Amino acid sequence: MIKTNARMDIASRERMDKSDLFRLAIDPVSGKLDLAEDGKGRGIYLAKRIEAVDRFFAKRLYARYGEIQEGLWEKLKSLL
């Protein structure tokens, strides 16, 4: 059963509860993709797992959305 607050992980394409995912969105100031848990607008979701974070950067899954914010990889790793 899919919960109403389920979102799709961009790395695995698996539907997960929103609380198990990082939300990334375009930063309105810099125009780059950054961590935005409560920002407005559309976002992409990434599982809070080391495998998902590694795959996101290794496969350049962010390229479709633009450039990433400086230090995003380290920020995500520290939150795990």
C-alpha positions in Angstrom: 0.0 0.0 0.0 1.4 3.4 -1.0 1.1 6.1 1.6 -0.2 9.5 0.7 3.1 11.2 1.5 5.2 8.8 -0.6 7.7 10.2 -3.1 10.0 8.5 -5.6 13.7 8.2 -4.9 15.6 9.5 -8.0 18.5 7.0 -7.6 16.5 3.8 -7.3 13.1 4.9 -8.6 11.5 3.3 -5.5 8.6 4.9 -3.8 9.3 5.7 -0.2 7.9 7.7 2.7 8.8 11.4 2.5 10.6 11.2 5.9 13.1 8.7 4.5 14.2 11.1 1.7 16.2 14.2 1.2 14.5 17.0 -0.8 16.6 18.8 -3.3 15.5 21.9 -5.1 16.8 24.8 -7.2 18.1 27.5 -4.9 16.5 30.8 -6.0 19.6 32.9 -5.2 22.3 30.8 -6.8 20.2 28.9 -9.3 21.9 25.7 -8.3 20.5 22.4 -6.9 20.8 22.3 -3.1 19.2 20.7 0.0 15.8 22.4 0.6 13.7 20.4 3.1 11.0 23.0 3.3 11.5 25.2 0.2 8.8 26.1 -2.2 8.5 24.8 -5.7 9.1 21.4 -7.1 11.9 19.3 -5.8 13.6 15.9 -6.4 13.9 13.3 -3.7 16.9 11.2 -2.7 16.9 8.3 -0.3 18.7 8.8 3.0 21.1 5.9 2.2 24.8 6.0 1.4 24.2 3.9 -1.8 21.6 6.4 -3.1 23.9 9.4 -2.5 26.8 7.7 -4.1 24.7 6.7 -7.2 23.3 10.2 -7.5 26.7 11.7 -7.9 28.4 8.8 -9.8 25.7 8.6 -12.4 25.3 12.4 -12.5 21.6 12.1 -12.0 21.5 15.8 -11.0 22.6 16.9 -14.5 19.0 17.1 -15.8 18.2 19.7 -13.2 21.3 21.9 -13.5 24.5 22.4 -11.6 24.8 21.3 -8.0 25.6 23.6 -5.1 29.3 23.6 -3.9 29.7 21.1 -1.0 26.4 19.3 -1.5 28.0 15.9 -1.5 29.7 16.5 1.8 26.5 18.0 3.3 24.4 14.9 2.3 27.1 12.5 3.7 27.2 14.3 7.0 23.4 14.0 7.4 23.4 10.3 7.1 
